[in-house]
Amino acid sequence: MEPSELAKTALCCFCPAMRYSRAAKYYQWLERMSYGQSLQKARCTYLGQIEAPGTALLVGEGYGAFLIPFLETYPHCKVTVIEESAEMIEVCRRRLEKRQLPQTAVTFIHRPLSTCSLPEKHYELIVSHFFFDNFRQDATTSMIQQLARCATPQSDWLISDFHIPNQTWRALRARIWLFGLYTFWRRVAHVPATELPEIIPALADCGFIPKQHRQSNAGLLCSSWYRRTPAPRSTGPVRPTVDREPVSTR
């Protein structure tokens, strides 16, 4: 077996198959009932701010929550979508058709990321919204390395995910919320993770330095914009801009 195949096999062991297909038809409704528009606003934080990419890779896109506004903002971009759930892809296609958005520039890959063979140094933008929170730390680090190989030397990476803030009461609220979230999705979709993985060190090792972070929903959500530097760096005294929502005085 070739080394690349061995790596894929090992990563598959870290990333057991999830079953989001069971929730595909009502996932959007469930999201809005639980979070309102918070997750969607987090996904779209940097649309219109990043330079228009020629190629983009969207991982774990689900029902097309980010893909649709992305195509409306950057209609000339060639997009590759990796989605493990066939049902989610079908929902996404129907939504694209309903919005009359062309699907000719979108390539759907129906398989887990760990089994994909992707071109190296090809994508100018990587997007992985609410994706890494599904996986344990070892799998997350391996997937970040895999995706980084696909990115161009000066690419951008957008990541929105759940977050535990520093403030005591907000941290307690976030931990309670995440406990319920992981308990639910572990039963419904067999999500292997039980806590949020650390992504910043792995991204930094691949040369992606945080350009900006924006927190929302009392710090429960964090939208991040990373940019690749010409040469990989380790985490250092980099201080990205951090925007937080105003604290309510009520």
C-alpha positions as CSV (number, residue, x, y, z in Angstrom):
1,M,0.0,0.0,0.0
2,E,1.3,3.5,-0.9
3,P,2.1,6.0,1.9
4,S,-0.7,8.2,0.7
5,E,-3.2,5.3,0.9
6,L,-1.9,4.4,4.4
7,A,-2.5,8.0,5.5
8,K,-6.0,7.9,4.2
9,T,-6.7,4.6,5.9
10,A,-5.4,6.0,9.2
11,L,-7.5,9.1,8.9
12,C,-10.6,7.1,8.1
13,C,-10.1,5.3,11.5
14,F,-10.1,8.7,13.2
15,C,-13.2,9.9,11.3
16,P,-16.0,7.4,11.6
17,A,-18.9,7.9,9.3
18,M,-21.5,10.4,10.5
19,R,-25.2,10.2,9.6
20,Y,-26.4,13.8,9.0
21,S,-28.5,12.4,6.2
22,R,-31.1,11.5,8.8
23,A,-31.5,15.2,9.5
24,A,-31.0,16.6,6.0
25,K,-34.7,17.4,5.4
26,Y,-35.2,19.3,8.6
27,Y,-31.7,20.5,9.4
28,Q,-32.4,24.1,8.3
29,W,-35.6,24.3,10.3
30,L,-33.8,22.8,13.3
31,E,-31.0,25.3,13.0
32,R,-33.3,28.3,12.9
33,M,-35.4,27.0,15.8
34,S,-32.2,26.6,17.9
35,Y,-30.2,29.6,16.9
36,G,-32.3,31.9,14.8
37,Q,-30.1,33.6,12.2
38,S,-27.0,33.5,14.4
39,L,-25.2,30.7,12.6
40,Q,-26.0,32.1,9.2
41,K,-24.7,35.5,10.1
42,A,-21.5,33.9,11.4
43,R,-21.0,32.0,8.1
44,C,-21.4,35.1,6.0
45,T,-19.3,37.5,8.2
46,Y,-16.6,38.1,5.7
47,L,-18.5,37.8,2.4
48,G,-17.7,40.9,0.4
49,Q,-14.6,41.6,2.4
50,I,-12.3,38.9,1.0
51,E,-10.9,39.3,-2.5
52,A,-12.9,37.5,-5.1
53,P,-11.4,34.0,-5.4
54,G,-11.1,32.1,-8.6
55,T,-11.4,28.7,-7.0
56,A,-12.9,27.8,-3.6
57,L,-13.2,24.5,-1.7
58,L,-16.2,24.2,0.7
59,V,-16.0,21.3,3.2
60,G,-19.1,19.9,5.0
61,E,-21.3,22.5,3.3
62,G,-24.5,20.7,4.3
63,Y,-27.7,22.2,2.9
64,G,-26.0,25.1,1.1
65,A,-26.3,27.8,3.8
66,F,-23.0,29.4,2.8
67,L,-22.8,28.2,-0.9
68,I,-25.8,30.2,-2.0
69,P,-24.8,33.7,-0.6
70,F,-21.2,32.9,-1.7
71,L,-22.3,32.4,-5.3
72,E,-24.4,35.5,-5.2
73,T,-21.4,37.5,-4.0
74,Y,-18.8,35.8,-6.2
75,P,-20.6,34.5,-9.3
76,H,-17.5,33.8,-11.3
77,C,-15.8,31.5,-8.8
78,K,-15.4,27.8,-9.5
79,V,-16.5,26.0,-6.4
80,T,-15.8,22.4,-5.2
81,V,-18.1,21.2,-2.4
82,I,-17.2,18.1,-0.3
83,E,-20.2,16.7,1.5
84,E,-20.5,13.2,3.0
85,S,-24.4,13.2,2.9
86,A,-26.1,12.5,-0.4
87,E,-29.3,13.8,1.0
88,M,-27.7,17.1,2.0
89,I,-26.3,17.5,-1.5
90,E,-29.8,16.9,-2.9
91,V,-31.2,19.6,-0.6
92,C,-28.4,21.9,-1.7
93,R,-29.1,21.3,-5.4
94,R,-32.8,22.1,-5.0
95,R,-32.0,25.3,-3.2
96,L,-29.6,26.4,-5.9
97,E,-32.3,25.6,-8.5
98,K,-34.9,27.5,-6.6
99,R,-32.6,30.6,-6.4
100,Q,-31.9,30.2,-10.1
101,L,-28.2,30.0,-9.5
102,P,-26.1,28.1,-12.1
103,Q,-24.7,24.8,-11.0
104,T,-22.2,24.5,-13.8
105,A,-19.5,26.2,-11.7
106,V,-20.1,23.9,-8.7
107,T,-18.6,20.4,-8.4
108,F,-20.1,18.2,-5.7
109,I,-18.0,15.5,-4.2
110,H,-20.1,13.0,-2.3
111,R,-17.6,11.3,0.0
112,P,-15.8,11.9,3.3
113,L,-13.0,14.4,3.2
114,S,-10.5,11.7,4.4
115,T,-11.1,9.7,1.3
116,C,-10.8,12.6,-1.2
117,S,-7.9,13.1,-3.6
118,L,-7.7,16.8,-4.2
119,P,-5.3,18.9,-6.4
120,E,-2.4,20.5,-4.5
121,K,-1.9,24.3,-4.3
122,H,-5.2,24.8,-6.3
123,Y,-7.7,26.6,-4.1
124,E,-7.6,30.3,-3.4
125,L,-10.2,30.0,-0.6
126,I,-10.9,27.2,1.9
127,V,-14.2,27.3,3.8
128,S,-15.0,24.9,6.7
129,H,-18.0,26.4,8.6
130,F,-19.2,24.3,11.6
131,F,-17.2,21.4,10.4
132,F,-14.2,20.7,12.7
133,D,-16.5,20.7,15.8
134,N,-17.7,17.2,14.6
135,F,-14.3,15.6,15.0
136,R,-11.7,14.6,17.6
137,Q,-8.4,16.5,17.9
138,D,-6.3,13.9,16.0
139,A,-8.7,13.8,13.0
140,T,-9.1,17.6,13.0
141,T,-5.3,18.1,12.8
142,S,-5.0,15.6,10.0
143,M,-7.8,17.2,8.0
144,I,-6.3,20.7,8.4
145,Q,-3.0,19.4,7.0
146,Q,-4.8,17.7,4.1
147,L,-6.8,20.8,3.2
148,A,-3.7,23.0,3.6
149,R,-2.0,21.0,0.8
150,C,-4.8,22.0,-1.5
151,A,-4.5,25.7,-0.8
152,T,-2.4,28.2,-2.8
153,P,0.6,29.9,-1.2
154,Q,-1.5,33.1,-0.4
155,S,-4.9,31.6,0.1
156,D,-7.6,32.6,2.6
157,W,-9.5,30.3,5.0
158,L,-12.8,31.1,6.5
159,I,-13.9,29.2,9.6
160,S,-17.0,29.7,11.7
161,D,-17.6,27.5,14.7
162,F,-18.7,27.2,18.3
163,H,-16.5,28.8,20.8
164,I,-15.9,29.0,24.6
165,P,-15.3,32.6,25.6
166,N,-13.0,33.8,28.4
167,Q,-15.6,35.5,30.6
168,T,-16.8,33.2,33.4
169,W,-20.6,33.4,32.9
170,R,-20.3,33.3,29.1
171,A,-18.0,30.3,29.3
172,L,-20.4,28.5,31.6
173,R,-23.3,29.2,29.3
174,A,-21.2,28.0,26.3
175,R,-20.2,24.8,28.0
176,I,-23.7,23.9,29.0
177,W,-24.9,24.6,25.5
178,L,-22.2,22.5,23.9
179,F,-22.8,19.6,26.3
180,G,-26.4,19.5,25.0
181,L,-25.4,20.0,21.4
182,Y,-22.9,17.1,21.5
183,T,-25.3,14.9,23.4
184,F,-28.0,15.4,20.7
185,W,-25.8,15.0,17.6
186,R,-24.0,12.0,19.0
187,R,-27.3,10.2,19.2
188,V,-28.8,11.5,16.0
189,A,-25.7,11.6,13.7
190,H,-23.1,9.5,15.5
191,V,-20.8,12.6,15.8
192,P,-17.5,11.3,17.3
193,A,-16.4,14.5,19.1
194,T,-17.2,15.3,22.7
195,E,-15.5,18.7,22.8
196,L,-14.2,21.4,20.6
197,P,-10.8,20.7,19.0
198,E,-8.0,23.2,18.9
199,I,-7.5,24.5,15.4
200,I,-5.2,27.5,15.6
201,P,-1.9,25.6,16.2
202,A,-2.5,23.2,13.3
203,L,-3.4,26.1,11.0
204,A,-0.3,28.1,12.1
205,D,1.9,25.1,11.4
206,C,0.5,25.1,7.8
207,G,1.2,28.8,7.4
208,F,-2.3,30.2,8.1
209,I,-2.3,33.2,10.4
210,P,-5.5,34.7,11.9
211,K,-6.3,38.0,10.2
212,Q,-9.6,38.6,12.1
213,H,-11.9,37.0,14.7
214,R,-15.5,38.1,15.3
215,Q,-17.5,36.7,18.2
216,S,-21.3,36.7,18.4
217,N,-24.1,35.2,20.5
218,A,-22.4,36.1,23.8
219,G,-19.2,34.5,22.6
220,L,-20.8,31.1,21.7
221,L,-19.9,31.6,18.0
222,C,-16.6,32.8,16.5
223,S,-16.1,33.6,12.8
224,S,-12.4,33.6,11.8
225,W,-10.5,34.7,8.7
226,Y,-7.1,33.2,8.2
227,R,-4.6,34.1,5.6
228,R,-1.6,32.0,4.5
229,T,1.8,33.7,4.8
230,P,4.5,33.0,2.2
231,A,6.3,30.6,4.6
232,P,4.8,28.5,7.4
233,R,5.1,29.9,10.9
234,S,4.4,28.6,14.4
235,T,2.1,30.4,16.7
236,G,3.7,33.6,17.9
237,P,2.8,37.0,19.1
238,V,0.2,37.4,16.4
239,R,-2.7,39.6,17.5
240,P,-5.6,39.4,15.1
241,T,-8.4,41.9,15.2
242,V,-11.1,40.6,17.6
243,D,-14.6,42.1,17.2
244,R,-17.1,41.2,19.9
245,E,-20.8,41.9,20.0
246,P,-21.8,44.7,22.5
247,V,-22.6,43.5,25.9
248,S,-26.3,44.1,26.8
249,T,-26.9,46.5,29.6
250,R,-30.4,45.1,30.4
